[in-house]
């Protein structure tokens, strides 16, 4: 439900602030960009500190506290009658979303059974999509306009947040994190536990440093396009295609059933070797989607095509595959920290881009969509060429470590007698 609440908050902020609240509160395009940009920057700060705290003090504590902050921020946005309360609300929700997501993903991965970890992480991404669906359905069919429309959307977030908070209080701590922390505390100087202890400097040395750089760059370059659609889709639709908010939400809903079906398919293949082929297909769709407005200009057809085609591709690439890589390529006590760092970098970059998005989209439309296409192509190269090499290296090191643990050598250099069970590669 972290994914549901986080995506719903981002999309709700974009629709409510960029659509429903804009006219009644007389929000200029620059103010809209500042509000949504600050929310994204707060997301970055929350992810950076929340991920680290989750590795040091446990998953449960951080994701419980973050949800309390989330509810408070949503309440501010719900009752806001001035830009000042909007600024306070977007900062609070951004910090909460950022802190919540890396530790919640780590808990999902660590509590899932072997052979199903990728499946459960993809399922969390489908709940990210479910949050978007819920908001778009409300926006499309509730019929409310102006301030009331925005308040209804934020009320939905508040109700769900309170219910989820009550359910989270029943959860126990991650068993994998607890075991890793006990081992690190018991043997802090042991070479086998050195990286597992999760010191900050361990994150930036090989091989984790390369994984951090690759996953961070992939997620950041892919997310620039996705974040633009999520936060500014309504703005682009109304300003460049001269469409209505309700119609935009209804058209967006057309592609969501395909996204759910595609997500179910990916859940079945994500823990198998076929994952890479599906990822390549999804990447191609995302590149094609952003090529349409870059080549033919933004209109109703191309903007709808971007939503539908990239939405289908994102089921197999983008956020889904990044979340899997962020769990697979890092040890337990660095996992949430690494995810938080890459999320922070990604959201900081997106937040800075959001500050100028409305002005750039209106004043230099061709350049705007050309830049989005360029960063999408860069993310494709990183994901298809660089990350697979890191994954192969990580698997080779895991096999070597497993063999070394069960077959220690005697002082002469020969293996000890076969008194322990062999490690299976």
Secondary structure, DSSP 8 states (H G I E B T S, - for coil): -HHHHHHHHHHHHHHIIIIIHHHHTT--HHHHHHHHHHHHHHHHHHHHHHHHHHHHH-HHHHHHHHHHHHHHHHHHHHH--SHHHHHHHHHHHHHHHHHHHHHHHHHHHHHS-TT-HHHHHHHHHHHHHHHHHHHHHHHHHS---HHHHHHHHHHHHHHHHHHHHHHHTT----HHHHHHHHHHHH-TT-HHHHTTT--HHHHTSTTHHHHHHHHHHHHHHHHHHHHHHHHHHHHHHHHHS---HHHHHHHHHHTHHHHHHHHHHHHHHTTSTTHHHHHHHHHHHHHHHHHHHHHH-SSHHHHHHHHHHHHHHHTTSTHHHHHHHHHHSS-HHHHHHHHHHHHHHHHHHHHHHHHHHHHHHHH-HHHHHHHHHHHHHHHHHIIIIIHHHHHHHHHHHHHHHHHHHHS-B-TTS-B--S-S-----
